[in-house]
Amino acid sequence: MTGGGSSTRRPAAVARSRGRPSEASEPDPGARRAAAAAAQRRGRGNPGPLRLMDVRPRTLAYFVVASFALVSVTFVVYTGGWWEEVEGEGAATLRKVMRSVTPLPAPRMMDLPQFQNNHKESLYWGTYRPNVYLGIRARTPLSLIAGLMWIGLKNGQYFLRHVCQDSDELRTFGWTAHNGRDYGRQVLVDHGLFLTTSFLKEKGESSGYGGDWAVRLDANNERSGLSDAEESTTHLFFYIADETGNPITMGSYEPSSRGSVLLASGLHEEIGGWELYLRSEDNLEIHRAGFKSMSMHNLSDLVQQAVATNAMQSGNLNLPDITEDSSNIMVYQVSIKSPAQIDIVFLSGSASKSPVIEERISKLTGPMLSDRLETKQKEFEERYDQIFNVNNKVQVDSKELSVGRAALSSLLGGVGYFYGQSKIALPKGFTQKNGDKYISYWPAALYTAVPSRSFFPRGFLWDEGFHQLVIWRWDVHISMDIIGHWLDLLNSDGWIPREQILGAEALSKVPEEFVLQYPSNGNPPTLFLAIRDLASGIHAQQFSDEEAEKISSFLERAYIRLNAWFQWFNSTQSGKYEGTFYWHGRDNITTKELNPKTLTSGLDDYPRASHPNDEERHVDLRCWMLLATNCICSIAEFLKMDSALEKDYYKMSNQLSDFGTLNKLHLDDTIGAYFDYGNHTEKVRMRWFDVKDNNNMRREFLRGTLQAPQLQLVPHVGYVSLFPFMMGTIPPESWVLEKQLNLISNTSILWTDYGLRSLSRTSSIYMKRNTEHDPPYWRGAIWINMNYMVLSALHHYAHKDGPYSGRAKELYDKLRSNLIRNIVQNYDATGFFWENYDQKDKGKGKGARSFTGWTSLIVLIMAESYPTLHR
């Protein structure tokens, strides 16, 4: 995933960085990865083995006044009023800080009527806890939550599985079917244990708010060679917990050969009375434990400690059958001999046992549940085939079809609901009286897809635009809901924190020192990709009348927020000269990096000017700004807006799309590549220096500059060089287009049999480490989001009259085939989608595995469905 964030993504070896500004004294990436690993060892995600022996500017002014007053009061509470003691320049800085945690004074997206009533209730329950292997919650700040754990056996040691993590070494895990609303099917293979989890949600006449849901657990075990009875037993744990702290009543836990068993019941403000039942035709042994705790992110630790303590005392690998007073967490251990099948059903609005209750249970368990799951699976497959053009293909490869469905399902199954407050870094030199170096954003909800359930189970801004290119095609209402949640996070300056670490569960996956967000940090505004598609789709009459009406209302309300977002970029990321832009925040004094990172760009260590300064011009950011202006112009045209603001947008769109100006600022005429511009020299290298520290000498790996930098184009061919091509800015008859096609197809530059590499083999920084502990990331690897954008452009030019349409079509077919083949082969061989792919090692998956974010764009590549390139 991306830059512009604060945590580092490099599983095993190194994961991609989520950037942070240089001004904030960014820690060494190696230290960051070490801290992440240490956090997991401390139990933040990996509890370790079970040790049985040791246990609109039209907005009314009062919105502004009210928001400012609210944040002022909040700020005093947070800081104890110390801001009143600051005067002069410091006071001005603090007023800026206050703005950074003040919501944009505009009507909220999520207050639109289309997001209320039936829509809201239909999405109330879901698999909205993507950080765990199976986690269910409601879209409400304080929810009932439920989930699955099990005991895995590896190398003779027991491990408790719960939180998704690569260190568990599951052979595969992920949703093979998920419709984003009321059905999902997931396969998990933990060494010899095969688990299938199915989720179904229904709203009946007697159901409470949000309806009822059921989980089916199918377990099979290949440990046929083991004679030990304990090792041949599968131990599953299903829990339900109330985040409000309301006590849960324990039901019976004696398995019954007839009918269902009431496990637990309780009351919740939003759904009324509820009950949880279990039904199985297999022989079960059930144990239980009840806990009183508000620390839901520590559920793994609670269960592991209870099992380990009881094992030491009794010699049995069981929960102790003890509940604490007023327990708000109930855990049930179901021990089975596989194969076995268990149905668990949650009923809302149920106050007492009655024939209606029995009927509702029957519909969601046993044979009737089997029929409903089969029907839902068939409906999912038929809908997939219809939406993604499978029915229009002359020949369909069954393996490709199953991989495409898994990619979509993994993305939808990774959608989560989060609630909390981002932590916003205070400026240098400012600290609260309690020692905190941050101030909290307002409490907010976020409904979003996540890049990776195991490594990045939270929202990332620049990833989300790519996610929505897939999701809006599947369910435009869910997509607008997600985009609306993101736009509601805009502050009064028009800034959105690019990494959303909301709530204790999300925080548990991020080392504390990397949590802070910086209001000077941008991130590519990729949401405009999906929003432009929505606007263009209305123009093209692509949606039903009902959908078009809701999209229109959505765009009308979003307009003021999109304008604020754009103006933030235009005012904070502008270059020295009019019409130029660069990603601010690069470290201009470091000697510890070969090429100072541009984390905010999303492309992390992609080489830019060697010596950052305000003379820089970044061609990718210029293209993102063009995308944004085109999108806003499309909305304004649709809404028939014709004010001075709209005229300004049209003027800026024309300026940014001016081909001559683009070429003057960024084109190398000789090779036909677009480059950044800045203070640059190629004569830099990393080497060991002896550094005197007081009276001691130590060795440091530092950059040496062998030739003075000068202002010039930065001669590194790669993804950045193709951005004007990706955005369709090059006229189809231009000689530059031919040069771009040559760069793409050259095997010594970008072309491989597995996709386009991120940086040319001819680059002086190709596959070079940036620091001693920082391997190459965007310096050669194949990334699917950028390959998708290149494919989109090739498809565009292949259908435009011009001398190069045939060549574009030829390259399009080859690149598309290469990408599909490589991703399908990797999924077939490993059981996972990957963060990026190795251009040297036969296209092998690299980085975070189970990366179900923008790698899911393979669905659109198979369907040949691409974003709109022009308004």
Backbone hydrogen bonds, N-H to C=O, Kabsch-Sander energy under -0.5 kcal/mol:
donor,donor_aa,acceptor,acceptor_aa,energy
9,R,15,A,-0.6
9,R,16,R,-2.8
10,R,8,T,-0.9
10,R,15,A,-1.4
13,A,11,P,-1.8
14,V,11,P,-1.0
15,A,10,R,-1.6
18,R,7,S,-2.5
19,G,17,S,-0.8
22,S,585,G,-2.3
24,A,21,P,-1.5
25,S,22,S,-1.4
31,A,28,D,-0.5
32,R,28,D,-2.1
33,R,29,P,-2.3
34,A,30,G,-2.2
35,A,31,A,-2.4
36,A,32,R,-2.1
37,A,33,R,-2.4
38,A,34,A,-2.5
39,A,35,A,-2.4
40,Q,36,A,-1.7
41,R,37,A,-2.2
42,R,38,A,-1.8
43,G,40,Q,-1.7
44,R,39,A,-2.3
45,G,43,G,-2.1
46,N,40,Q,-0.7
50,L,158,Y,-3.6
51,R,49,P,-0.8
52,L,50,L,-1.0
59,T,56,R,-7.1
63,F,60,L,-1.6
64,V,60,L,-0.7
64,V,61,A,-0.6
65,V,61,A,-2.1
66,A,62,Y,-3.0
67,S,63,F,-2.4
68,F,64,V,-2.7
69,A,65,V,-2.7
70,L,66,A,-2.5
71,V,67,S,-2.6
72,S,68,F,-2.1
73,V,69,A,-2.2
74,T,70,L,-2.5
75,F,71,V,-3.0
76,V,72,S,-2.1
77,V,73,V,-2.2
78,Y,74,T,-2.7
79,T,75,F,-2.5
80,G,76,V,-2.2
81,G,76,V,-0.6
82,W,79,T,-0.9
84,E,81,G,-1.7
85,E,82,W,-1.5
86,V,83,W,-1.3
90,G,87,E,-1.3
92,A,88,G,-1.8
93,T,89,E,-2.0
94,L,90,G,-2.1
95,R,91,A,-2.2
96,K,92,A,-1.6
97,V,93,T,-1.9
98,M,94,L,-2.6
99,R,95,R,-1.7
100,S,96,K,-1.6
101,V,97,V,-0.7
101,V,98,M,-0.9
102,T,99,R,-1.6
104,L,490,L,-2.2
106,A,104,L,-2.3
111,D,108,R,-1.0
112,L,109,M,-1.8
115,F,112,L,-1.9
116,Q,113,P,-1.9
119,H,116,Q,-1.3
120,K,116,Q,-0.9
121,E,117,N,-2.7
122,S,118,N,-2.6
123,L,119,H,-1.1
124,Y,121,E,-1.6
126,G,137,R,-1.6
128,Y,126,G,-2.0
129,R,135,G,-1.1
132,V,129,R,-1.8
133,Y,162,H,-2.6
136,I,146,A,-3.1
137,R,126,G,-2.0
138,A,144,L,-0.5
139,R,124,Y,-2.0
140,T,138,A,-2.2
143,S,141,P,-0.6
145,I,241,A,-2.9
146,A,136,I,-2.5
147,G,239,Y,-1.6
148,L,134,L,-1.7
149,M,237,F,-2.8
150,W,161,R,-1.5
151,I,235,H,-1.9
152,G,150,W,-0.6
152,G,159,F,-3.7
154,K,157,Q,-2.6
157,Q,154,K,-2.0
158,Y,50,L,-0.5
159,F,152,G,-2.9
160,L,48,G,-0.6
161,R,150,W,-3.5
161,R,159,F,-0.6
162,H,163,V,-0.5
164,C,131,N,-2.6
168,D,165,Q,-1.6
169,E,166,D,-2.0
171,R,189,V,-2.4
172,T,189,V,-0.9
173,F,831,G,-0.5
174,G,187,V,-1.1
176,T,185,R,-2.4
177,A,185,R,-1.6
179,N,183,Y,-2.2
184,G,199,F,-1.8
185,R,177,A,-3.3
186,Q,197,T,-2.9
187,V,174,G,-2.1
188,L,195,L,-3.0
189,V,172,T,-2.6
190,D,188,L,-0.5
190,D,193,L,-2.7
191,H,189,V,-0.8
193,L,190,D,-2.5
194,F,192,G,-0.5
194,F,220,N,-3.5
195,L,188,L,-3.2
195,L,193,L,-0.6
196,T,218,D,-2.4
197,T,186,Q,-2.3
198,S,216,R,-2.3
199,F,184,G,-2.8
200,L,214,A,-2.2
201,K,182,D,-2.0
202,E,212,D,-2.6
204,G,202,E,-0.6
207,S,204,G,-1.0
208,G,348,S,-0.7
211,G,208,G,-2.0
212,D,202,E,-3.1
213,W,346,F,-1.8
214,A,200,L,-2.9
215,V,344,I,-3.0
216,R,198,S,-2.2
217,L,342,I,-3.1
218,D,196,T,-2.5
218,D,216,R,-0.6
219,A,217,L,-0.5
219,A,340,A,-2.6
220,N,194,F,-2.3
222,E,192,G,-3.0
224,S,222,E,-1.9
226,L,223,R,-1.6
232,S,228,D,-1.3
233,T,230,E,-1.0
234,T,336,I,-2.7
235,H,233,T,-0.5
236,L,234,T,-0.7
236,L,334,V,-2.4
237,F,149,M,-3.1
238,F,332,Y,-2.5
239,Y,147,G,-2.2
240,I,330,M,-2.2
241,A,145,I,-2.7
242,D,328,N,-2.4
243,E,143,S,-2.5
243,E,241,A,-0.6
245,G,242,D,-1.5
248,I,327,S,-3.3
249,T,265,S,-2.8
250,M,248,I,-0.5
251,G,263,L,-3.5
252,S,262,L,-0.9
261,V,278,L,-2.8
263,L,261,V,-0.7
263,L,276,L,-3.0
264,A,276,L,-1.4
265,S,249,T,-1.8
266,G,274,W,-1.9
268,H,272,G,-1.9
272,G,268,H,-2.6
274,W,266,G,-2.4
275,E,347,L,-2.1
276,L,264,A,-2.9
277,Y,345,V,-2.8
278,L,261,V,-2.3
279,R,343,D,-2.7
285,E,335,S,-1.7
287,H,333,Q,-2.3
289,A,331,V,-1.8
290,G,322,I,-2.0
291,F,329,I,-2.4
293,S,291,F,-0.6
296,M,294,M,-1.4
298,N,295,S,-1.9
299,L,296,M,-1.3
302,L,298,N,-2.1
303,V,299,L,-2.4
304,Q,300,S,-2.7
305,Q,301,D,-2.5
306,A,302,L,-2.0
307,V,303,V,-2.6
308,A,304,Q,-2.8
309,T,305,Q,-2.5
310,N,306,A,-2.0
311,A,307,V,-2.5
312,M,308,A,-2.1
313,Q,309,T,-1.8
314,S,310,N,-3.1
315,G,310,N,-0.6
315,G,311,A,-1.9
316,N,310,N,-0.6
318,N,316,N,-1.9
321,D,288,R,-1.9
322,I,288,R,-0.7
324,E,290,G,-1.6
327,S,324,E,-1.1
328,N,291,F,-1.5
329,I,291,F,-1.7
330,M,240,I,-2.8
331,V,289,A,-2.7
332,Y,238,F,-2.7
333,Q,287,H,-3.2
333,Q,331,V,-0.5
334,V,236,L,-3.4
334,V,332,Y,-0.6
335,S,285,E,-3.2
335,S,333,Q,-0.6
336,I,234,T,-2.5
337,K,283,N,-0.5
338,S,232,S,-0.6
338,S,336,I,-0.6
340,A,219,A,-2.0
342,I,217,L,-2.5
343,D,279,R,-2.8
344,I,215,V,-2.8
345,V,277,Y,-2.1
346,F,213,W,-3.4
347,L,275,E,-2.8
347,L,345,V,-0.5
349,G,271,I,-0.7
349,G,273,G,-1.7
350,S,273,G,-1.5
351,A,349,G,-0.6
358,E,354,S,-2.0
359,E,355,P,-2.0
360,R,356,V,-2.4
361,I,357,I,-2.5
362,S,358,E,-2.3
363,K,359,E,-1.9
364,L,360,R,-0.9
364,L,361,I,-0.8
365,T,362,S,-1.1
368,M,365,T,-0.7
369,L,365,T,-1.4
370,S,366,G,-2.1
371,D,367,P,-2.3
372,R,368,M,-2.1
373,L,369,L,-2.8
374,E,370,S,-2.2
375,T,371,D,-2.3
376,K,372,R,-2.6
377,Q,373,L,-2.3
378,K,374,E,-2.1
379,E,375,T,-2.5
380,F,376,K,-2.4
381,E,377,Q,-2.3
382,E,378,K,-2.4
383,R,379,E,-2.4
384,Y,380,F,-2.6
385,D,381,E,-2.5
386,Q,382,E,-1.9
387,I,383,R,-2.7
388,F,384,Y,-2.5
389,N,386,Q,-0.9
390,V,385,D,-1.3
391,N,385,D,-1.3
392,N,389,N,-0.9
393,K,390,V,-1.5
397,D,395,Q,-0.5
398,S,396,V,-0.6
401,L,397,D,-2.4
402,S,398,S,-2.1
403,V,399,K,-2.1
404,G,400,E,-2.6
405,R,401,L,-2.2
406,A,402,S,-2.1
407,A,403,V,-2.4
408,L,404,G,-2.3
409,S,405,R,-2.5
410,S,406,A,-2.7
411,L,407,A,-1.7
412,L,408,L,-2.6
413,G,409,S,-3.4
414,G,410,S,-0.7
414,G,411,L,-0.5
415,V,412,L,-1.5
416,G,448,T,-3.4
417,Y,128,Y,-1.8
418,F,446,L,-2.6
420,G,444,A,-2.2
424,I,422,S,-0.6
424,I,439,I,-3.0
425,A,423,K,-0.5
425,A,517,Q,-2.9
426,L,437,K,-2.5
430,F,427,P,-2.0
432,Q,436,D,-3.1
435,G,432,Q,-2.3
439,I,424,I,-2.5
441,Y,422,S,-3.0
444,A,420,G,-2.6
446,L,418,F,-2.7
448,T,416,G,-2.2
448,T,446,L,-0.6
452,S,456,F,-1.2
453,R,850,S,-0.7
456,F,452,S,-1.3
458,R,456,F,-1.9
459,G,500,Q,-0.8
461,L,498,R,-2.9
464,E,460,F,-1.8
465,G,461,L,-0.9
466,F,462,W,-0.6
466,F,463,D,-0.7
467,H,463,D,-2.0
468,Q,464,E,-2.4
469,L,465,G,-0.9
469,L,466,F,-0.5
470,V,466,F,-0.8
470,V,467,H,-1.1
471,I,467,H,-2.2
472,W,468,Q,-2.3
474,W,470,V,-1.0
474,W,471,I,-0.5
475,D,471,I,-3.2
479,S,475,D,-2.1
480,M,476,V,-2.4
481,D,477,H,-1.9
482,I,478,I,-2.4
483,I,479,S,-2.8
484,G,480,M,-2.8
485,H,481,D,-1.9
486,W,482,I,-1.9
487,L,483,I,-2.6
488,D,484,G,-1.7
489,L,486,W,-1.7
490,L,487,L,-1.5
491,N,495,W,-2.1
492,S,99,R,-0.9
492,S,102,T,-2.4
494,G,491,N,-2.0
500,Q,459,G,-2.8
501,I,499,E,-0.8
502,L,500,Q,-0.8
503,G,501,I,-0.5
506,A,502,L,-0.5
507,L,503,G,-2.4
508,S,504,A,-1.9
509,K,506,A,-1.4
510,V,507,L,-1.9
514,F,511,P,-2.4
515,V,512,E,-1.6
517,Q,423,K,-3.0
521,N,518,Y,-2.4
526,T,524,P,-2.4
528,F,525,P,-1.7
529,L,526,T,-1.9
530,A,526,T,-0.8
531,I,527,L,-2.5
532,R,528,F,-2.6
533,D,529,L,-1.4
534,L,530,A,-2.0
535,A,531,I,-2.3
536,S,532,R,-3.0
537,G,533,D,-2.6
538,I,534,L,-1.5
539,H,535,A,-1.7
540,A,536,S,-2.2
541,Q,538,I,-1.6
542,Q,537,G,-3.3
548,A,544,S,-3.1
549,E,545,D,-2.2
550,K,546,E,-1.9
551,I,547,E,-2.8
552,S,548,A,-2.5
553,S,549,E,-2.0
554,F,550,K,-2.3
555,L,551,I,-2.9
556,E,552,S,-2.3
557,R,553,S,-1.9
558,A,554,F,-2.4
559,Y,555,L,-1.4
561,R,557,R,-0.6
562,L,558,A,-3.0
563,N,559,Y,-2.4
564,A,560,I,-1.9
565,W,561,R,-2.4
566,F,562,L,-2.6
567,Q,563,N,-2.6
568,W,564,A,-1.7
569,F,565,W,-1.7
570,N,566,F,-2.8
571,S,567,Q,-1.8
572,T,568,W,-2.2
573,Q,569,F,-2.5
575,G,580,T,-3.4
576,K,614,D,-0.7
580,T,577,Y,-1.8
582,Y,573,Q,-2.2
584,H,582,Y,-0.7
586,R,583,W,-0.5
588,N,586,R,-0.7
594,L,770,N,-2.3
598,T,604,D,-2.8
601,S,598,T,-1.6
602,G,599,L,-1.7
603,L,598,T,-0.5
606,Y,603,L,-2.5
611,H,679,N,-2.3
616,E,613,N,-1.4
617,R,677,Y,-2.3
618,H,581,F,-3.3
619,V,617,R,-0.6
622,R,618,H,-1.8
623,C,619,V,-1.7
624,W,620,D,-2.1
625,M,621,L,-2.4
626,L,622,R,-1.8
627,L,623,C,-2.5
628,A,624,W,-2.3
629,T,625,M,-2.4
630,N,626,L,-2.6
631,C,627,L,-2.3
632,I,628,A,-2.6
633,C,629,T,-2.6
634,S,630,N,-2.1
635,I,631,C,-2.2
636,A,632,I,-2.7
637,E,633,C,-2.6
638,F,634,S,-2.2
639,L,635,I,-2.7
640,K,637,E,-0.8
641,M,636,A,-2.8
647,K,643,S,-2.0
648,D,644,A,-2.1
649,Y,645,L,-1.9
650,Y,646,E,-2.4
651,K,647,K,-2.3
652,M,648,D,-2.5
653,S,649,Y,-2.8
654,N,650,Y,-2.2
655,Q,651,K,-2.1
656,L,652,M,-2.9
657,S,653,S,-1.7
658,D,655,Q,-1.0
662,L,658,D,-2.2
663,N,659,F,-2.3
664,K,660,G,-2.2
665,L,661,T,-2.1
666,H,662,L,-2.3
667,L,663,N,-1.7
668,D,673,A,-2.7
669,D,667,L,-0.8
672,G,668,D,-2.1
673,A,668,D,-0.8
674,Y,721,S,-1.0
675,F,666,H,-3.1
677,Y,617,R,-2.2
678,G,712,Q,-2.5
680,H,678,G,-0.9
680,H,710,Q,-2.6
684,V,682,E,-1.9
685,R,704,G,-1.8
687,R,702,L,-2.7
689,F,700,E,-3.0
691,V,689,F,-0.6
691,V,698,R,-3.9
693,D,691,V,-0.5
693,D,696,N,-4.1
694,N,692,K,-0.6
696,N,693,D,-2.7
698,R,691,V,-2.7
700,E,689,F,-2.5
702,L,687,R,-2.5
702,L,700,E,-0.9
703,R,591,T,-3.4
704,G,685,R,-3.3
706,L,683,K,-3.0
706,L,704,G,-0.6
707,Q,683,K,-0.8
710,Q,680,H,-2.0
712,Q,678,G,-2.3
714,V,676,D,-2.8
716,H,714,V,-2.3
717,V,715,P,-0.5
719,Y,758,S,-2.0
721,S,718,G,-0.7
722,L,718,G,-0.6
722,L,719,Y,-1.5
723,F,720,V,-1.3
726,M,722,L,-3.1
727,M,723,F,-2.2
728,G,725,F,-1.7
729,T,724,P,-2.6
730,I,724,P,-0.6
734,S,731,P,-1.9
737,L,734,S,-0.9
738,E,734,S,-0.9
739,K,735,W,-1.8
740,Q,736,V,-2.4
741,L,737,L,-2.4
742,N,738,E,-1.9
743,L,739,K,-2.2
744,I,740,Q,-2.3
745,S,741,L,-2.0
746,N,742,N,-1.0
746,N,743,L,-0.5
747,T,745,S,-0.5
749,I,746,N,-1.5
750,L,743,L,-0.9
750,L,746,N,-1.1
751,W,746,N,-1.8
754,Y,755,G,-0.6
755,G,752,T,-0.7
757,R,750,L,-2.5
758,S,781,A,-1.3
760,S,717,V,-3.1
761,R,749,I,-1.0
763,S,760,S,-1.5
766,Y,763,S,-1.2
767,M,779,R,-2.3
768,K,765,I,-2.2
770,N,774,D,-2.5
771,T,774,D,-0.8
774,D,771,T,-1.0
782,I,837,Y,-3.2
783,W,756,L,-0.5
783,W,781,A,-0.6
787,N,783,W,-1.7
788,Y,784,I,-2.5
789,M,785,N,-1.7
790,V,786,M,-2.1
791,L,787,N,-2.7
792,S,788,Y,-2.4
793,A,789,M,-1.9
794,L,790,V,-2.7
795,H,791,L,-2.7
796,H,792,S,-2.0
797,Y,793,A,-2.9
798,A,794,L,-2.1
799,H,795,H,-0.8
799,H,796,H,-0.9
800,K,797,Y,-1.2
804,Y,732,P,-0.5
805,S,802,G,-1.2
808,A,804,Y,-2.4
809,K,805,S,-2.3
810,E,806,G,-2.2
811,L,807,R,-2.4
812,Y,808,A,-2.5
813,D,809,K,-2.3
814,K,810,E,-1.9
815,L,811,L,-2.9
816,R,812,Y,-2.6
817,S,813,D,-2.1
818,N,814,K,-2.5
819,L,815,L,-2.5
820,I,816,R,-2.3
821,R,817,S,-2.5
822,N,818,N,-2.3
823,I,819,L,-2.4
824,V,820,I,-2.5
825,Q,821,R,-2.5
826,N,822,N,-2.4
827,Y,823,I,-2.5
828,D,824,V,-2.6
829,A,825,Q,-2.2
830,T,826,N,-2.7
831,G,827,Y,-2.3
835,E,846,K,-0.9
835,E,848,A,-1.7
836,N,846,K,-1.5
837,Y,782,I,-2.4
838,D,844,K,-3.1
842,K,840,K,-1.0
843,G,838,D,-1.5
844,K,841,D,-1.7
846,K,836,N,-3.2
850,S,833,F,-1.1
851,F,833,F,-2.6
852,T,451,P,-0.7
852,T,850,S,-1.2
853,G,451,P,-1.1
856,S,853,G,-2.1
857,L,854,W,-1.8
858,I,855,T,-1.6
859,V,856,S,-2.2
861,I,857,L,-2.1
862,M,858,I,-2.6
863,A,859,V,-1.9
864,E,860,L,-0.9
865,S,860,L,-2.4
866,Y,864,E,-0.5
